[in-house]
Amino acid sequence: MAGEAPLRQAFNIYCDESCHLENDGQQAMVLGAAWCPLEQTHDLSEGVRRIKSKHGLARDFEVKWTKVSPGKADFYSELVSYFFENDDLHFRALIVPDKSKLNHAAFPGQDHDSWYYKMYFDMLKVILNPHAEHRIYLDIKDTRGASKVAKLHEVLCNSQYDFSQSIIHRVQQVRSHEAELLQLADLMIGAIAYTNRGLSGNSGKEQIVKAMQQRSGYNLTSTTLLKEDKVNLFRWHATESQG
């Protein structure tokens, strides 16, 4: 009808993280997200399930970086290819190479939690489109999940002046074994974390890292151009700004 506003495009964003806790003994932290248009979610998820079946795995098998082994390397490599061959799939990650350099006390009112939400916003801000609607899903990890989701929704909406929640439509927890695209995010975050920690010794994981490097054209340790929309990476340094 004439005069009606066009429908807003909607996106699903699936977020996960690696070694985000302050004192977990790990040097590098990675926050990441895979996203796609809302209307493509079902078909893309079904494609992941077909790859599972092709490799003799149950359709509800949970893809996880921690499960990558030499014996399943071909399966995980095909998932990487699937991501790169689908124009509707995108990935973004924020890399903190050395958490030991953080000095929260130097910034009034900042602790690890408030810094963590700032990093989450920095990871997501490149994805968010002020003229679109976004549904953000996080993996359920611990008992603090509900409060974390509420705080992240508040931080994101305030940062976008989205007080009506029309840009950030929802932020909610999901179980990763029920969300294929969250599983893809876990796989890619794992590969980036593995690379940035300088790890080696698992030929299966090394094969996945190499496949991602070759297909993306990036070494997975450096910041990409801001407009890169397939594999977009930001390497954050404590010396730049922590407040």
URGIBEL-V171903 format. One record per residue. N is the residue number from 1. RES is the residue in one letter. SS is DSSP state (h for helix, s for strand, l for the rest). PHI is phi in whole degrees, 0 to 359 (999 if undefined). Layout:
N RES SS PHI
N RES SS PHI
This chain:
1 M l 999
2 A l 300
3 G l 91
4 E l 285
5 A l 289
6 P l 295
7 L l 295
8 R l 285
9 Q s 291
10 A s 238
11 F s 230
12 N s 260
13 I s 236
14 Y s 248
15 C s 250
16 D s 210
17 E s 209
18 S s 228
19 C l 56
20 H l 269
21 L l 286
22 E l 293
23 N l 238
24 D l 265
25 G l 80
26 Q l 257
27 Q l 281
28 A l 263
29 M s 238
30 V s 228
31 L s 251
32 G s 210
33 A s 208
34 A s 254
35 W s 216
36 C s 201
37 P s 299
38 L h 308
39 E h 289
40 Q h 263
41 T h 302
42 H h 297
43 D h 295
44 L h 293
45 S h 294
46 E h 296
47 G h 297
48 V h 296
49 R h 296
50 R h 295
51 I h 295
52 K h 301
53 S h 297
54 K h 302
55 H l 263
56 G l 77
57 L l 256
58 A l 295
59 R l 298
60 D l 262
61 F l 301
62 E l 268
63 V l 286
64 K l 215
65 W h 303
66 T h 295
67 K h 269
68 V l 296
69 S l 218
70 P h 305
71 G h 292
72 K h 248
73 A h 299
74 D h 295
75 F h 298
76 Y h 292
77 S h 296
78 E h 292
79 L h 294
80 V h 298
81 S h 299
82 Y h 301
83 F h 300
84 F h 287
85 E h 270
86 N l 250
87 D l 296
88 D l 275
89 L l 261
90 H s 222
91 F s 215
92 R s 221
93 A s 220
94 L s 248
95 I s 249
96 V s 253
97 P l 292
98 D l 210
99 K h 293
100 S h 294
101 K h 273
102 L l 291
103 N l 225
104 H h 299
105 A h 297
106 A h 283
107 F l 238
108 P l 307
109 G l 80
110 Q l 256
111 D l 231
112 H h 296
113 D h 296
114 S h 294
115 W h 296
116 Y h 302
117 Y h 292
118 K h 297
119 M h 295
120 Y h 298
121 F h 296
122 D h 299
123 M h 291
124 L h 274
125 K l 297
126 V l 287
127 I l 280
128 L l 291
129 N l 248
130 P l 297
131 H l 256
132 A s 231
133 E s 251
134 H s 232
135 R s 244
136 I s 253
137 Y s 240
138 L s 242
139 D s 293
140 I l 288
141 K l 238
142 D l 207
143 T l 289
144 R l 274
145 G h 303
146 A h 297
147 S h 291
148 K h 295
149 V h 298
150 A h 297
151 K h 293
152 L h 296
153 H h 300
154 E h 298
155 V h 299
156 L h 293
157 C h 295
158 N h 296
159 S h 292
160 Q l 261
161 Y l 53
162 D l 262
163 F l 289
164 S l 270
165 Q l 58
166 S l 273
167 I l 271
168 I s 263
169 H s 294
170 R s 201
171 V s 229
172 Q s 214
173 Q s 274
174 V s 223
175 R l 272
176 S h 300
177 H h 290
178 E h 256
179 A l 226
180 E h 300
181 L h 285
182 L h 292
183 Q h 295
184 L h 298
185 A h 300
186 D h 301
187 L h 297
188 M h 286
189 I h 298
190 G h 300
191 A h 295
192 I h 291
193 A h 296
194 Y h 302
195 T h 293
196 N h 286
197 R l 268
198 G l 66
199 L l 278
200 S l 199
201 G l 110
202 N l 249
203 S h 296
204 G h 295
205 K h 293
206 E h 296
207 Q h 294
208 I h 292
209 V h 301
210 K h 298
211 A h 297
212 M h 294
213 Q h 296
214 Q h 293
215 R h 288
216 S h 275
217 G l 82
218 Y l 239
219 N l 276
220 L l 73
221 T l 240
222 S l 243
223 T l 291
224 T l 267
225 L l 299
226 L l 301
227 K l 274
228 E l 298
229 D l 244
230 K l 259
231 V s 236
232 N s 255
233 L s 236
234 F s 229
235 R s 264
236 W s 267
237 H l 236
238 A l 300
239 T l 286
240 E l 287
241 S l 190
242 Q l 241
243 G l 260
